[in-house]
Amino acid sequence: MSRWKFVCLHIPLFCLFILVFLLLSLEKIHCFDIWWHLATGKWIWTHKAIPSQDVFSFTQEGDPWIDFTWGFQALIYPIYKVSGLSGIILFKTLKSPYQKFTFMLMEKKIIKRPFFYFEKSLKSNPYYKNFQLEKAIKYFRRAVLIAKDREKEKKNYYNLGNCYFGLGMYEKAIEYYKKSLKIDPKFEKAKYNLKKAIEKVCHKQRD
């Protein structure tokens, strides 16, 4: 088969694969905070500033507020304004394969940093809060790769240790607690959990 025929054959198949993948990735927006994010995004575009005080709360209006997700909010509001919730769903669908592909390249050390990443998706790990630990592990591994400082890296290693501890994989938990302590030898929580993980391993060996 000539190179030209090979290309002509595989490009449509690749495009079809991408289309099917995107269609399967489409899903409803389950986070009710989306309306709060949109309202904040509208405020940012209207005032051309990042809010430093709570502007929506009835009981705490005017209190100091650090908006960690202002970039996400400023990004999705114009999308919503142009195409409604359908546009946000499409944006979310396109974001998912981009993130997976980027983190795959980072894990293989092909690139050191993503060209652009959506920190919100890693800042708050819903799987960790809901004890879906296998999925939480994937999140924290990615968070380690994009950590901007050693403090965040330390906490992500510590959280990985907690996930493995929760799954009963105590040897892996010990590995990540030690990584956390290598960054900060005085990290008391990691010290305590490391001690507990070692006790679990010793107990398993005795049994």
C-alpha positions, 0 to 999 in steps of 0.5 A: 500500500502506498503512503498516500493510500495509507494516509487517506485510509487512516485519517477518516478512521482517526477522525471517526474515533475522535468523534465517537470518543467525544460523543461518549464523553458528553454528559450532563453537568452535575455540579450545582455550583455552576450557577455560582461560577457563572454569576462570578464570571459575569461579575468579573467581566462586568467590573474588569476585576477579580472579586476580593469580597463576598458579593453574593452571600446574604449573611457574609456579604462584604467579607474578605474572599479569595476567589481561587477559581476566577480564571475558570469562571472568567473562561466559562461565562463568555462560553455560556453567553454565546452558546448556553449550557450546551457550550459548557458541556462541549467545553467540558467534553473537549477539556477531558481528552486534552487533560488525559493526553497532556498528563500522559505526556508528562508521566512519560516525561515527554513534556515537563508542564502542560501548555495550559491546565485547569487547576480547578479540576485538581484543586478540589478532589471529589473522589477523595471526599467521597472515598472513591480512592482509586480515582482519587489516586489518579487525581493526586498523581496528576496534582504532583506533576503540576505542583507549583511549589514543594508545599503542594507537592508534599501535600499531594504525596501525603494524600496519595499515602492516605489513599493507599492506606485506605485501600489497605495497600500499606507498602505503597502508603509508606512509600508516599508518606516517606516522599512527603517527609523527604520534602518536610521532615517535620510534617507531623501528620505524615509522621503519624500516618507513616507510623500507623502504616508500618504497624499495619505491615508488621501486623500483616507479616505476623499473621 
